[in-house]
Amino acid sequence: MADEIRSNLEPKPQAPAHATDDVWDDEQEQETIVPLTRAQAERLFGPNVGRASRVTPFRVVGAQVLLSLAATLAWWVLSASPQEAAVSAWLGGMMGWVPGALFALRLRISGDRLSVGSLVAGEAVKVATTIALLVAIAFGYPGVHWVALLVTFVLTLKAYWLAMAFK
């Protein structure tokens, strides 16, 4: 009898405060993902859905080099001090495509041994190379035109989007 009284006095377990979280987890576990059939994928994405992309890392780097050349020419033609602006623009373009070329080369050398860790290490090399080039240009080229350098650098980085648009 004393046990019954004691059990009535003890607090009863209640539902967790975040009951909606449990419902969400239950819904996620019950939901099954059904892959698309080839016909459904072609209907959604077009007839070339199974074709491999023609956009390769080296094509992107090539597009970056061409864009750097075009921007360098534009800065040379439109600037009040054409030589310094053109050199700065070319250096800004190089800050974009040299690390990309190193990454593409790393991908080609990796071949079938490519892993997530390898991709992360490649991105780390790209970032370190970009920072090293920026520091080298800042201290090694006193006549740098920062606007030309940075605008061309950003344009060069956007070549990835252009390459994907023209696939």
N, C-alpha and C positions, 0 to 999 in steps of 0.2 A: 504494500500500500504506500509506503513512504517513497518507493521508487516511482510509483505512478504520479504522486504529487510533485516529486522533483522533476520528472520529465515534462510535466505540464508547465512548470515554471521556467524551464530552459527555453531560450529563444529557438524558434523553429527555423530551419534553413530557408532562405528566400531565393528567389530567382536572381541571377546576376544582374548588376546594374545596366549592363550593355546587352540586353536581350536581343537587340536588333543585330548585333554582330554575329550571334549564334545563328540567327535566321539566314544572314548573308552567307555564312560558311556552309550551312546546309544546302542552300540553293546552288552554290558553286559546286558542291560535291555531286549533286544530282544531275547537273547539266552535262550532257554529252556533246562533244564537238564532232560534227560529221564533216569530213573533208569534201570539197567540191569534186564532182566528176569532171572529166575533160570537157564535155559538152557545156556544162555550167560555167566552167572557167573561160571557155572561148566566148560564151555569150556575154559574160561580164567584162572581160578584158580584151577581147578581140581575137582574131585568128592566129596572131603571132605570139600567143601566150607561152608556148613551149620553147620558142626560139631563144637561144642564148643571147645575152646583151652584147652588142658590139663595142660598148664603152669599156675600155680597158684602162688600167692605171697609166700606161704610157701614152695613150691617146689623150687623157686628161692633162698630163704634163705637156704634151705637144700643144694642146689648146692654150695652156697657160703661157707657154713660151711665145706663141703667136700673139696672144693678147698683150703680153708685155712689150713685144715689138711695136704693136699698133699704138699702145699708150705712150711709149717712148717717142715715137714719131709725132704723135699729137702734142706732147709737151714740148718737143723741139720746135714745132711749127708755131704754136700758140703762146709760148712763154716770152717774157721780156728778156730773160737771160737763157737762151735756148740750150747752150751746152751744159750748164750745171743742172738745169731742170731735166734734160734728157738723160743725163747720167744718173741723177737721183731716181728718175722713173724706172730706168733699167735695173738699178739696184733694188728698188722696191719690188719689181717683178721677180727678181732673183730670190728675194726673201720668200716668195710664194712658191716658186717652182723647184728650187733646189731641194728643199726638204721633201717635197712631193716626189721628186725623182729618186731620192734616196729610199723613200718608203716603197716605191714601185719596184726598185731594184731588189730590195729586201724581200718583197713578195715573190718575185721571180726566182730568187735564189732558194727561198723556202720550199717552193714546189708543193708537194703533197704533205709536207710536215707542218703545215700551217695550223696554228692553234690560237686560242684567245689570248694566251700569254704573249705569243709572238706578235699579235696585232697591237696589244697594249704597249709592248716594248718598242714597236715601230712608231707608234704615235708619240711615245716619249722621246724618241730620237728626232722626230719632226719638230716637236716643241723646243727641244734643246738646240737644234740647228737653227731654228728661226730666231731664238733669243740670241744665240752667238752671232748670227749675221747682223742682227739689229745693233748689238753692242759694237761689233767691228766697224759697221758703217758709221755709227755715231762718233766713235773716237778716231776712226781712220780717214774719214772724208770730211774735212772741215767746211766745205762749200755745199753741204747737202741742202736741198730744198725739201723740207719736211712734208709739205703739202703734196708735191709730186710723188715723193717716195711712198707716203701712206695711201694716197688715192690709188696708185698703181698696185700696191700690195693688196688692198681690199679688192680691186677689180680682178686681180690674179686669183685670189681665193674664191671668187664667185665663178670662176671658170668651171668648177665642179658642177654647178647648177646648169651652166650652159651645155656642158657635155651630156648631162642627163636629159636635157630638153631635146637635143639633136640625136638621140640614140635611134 
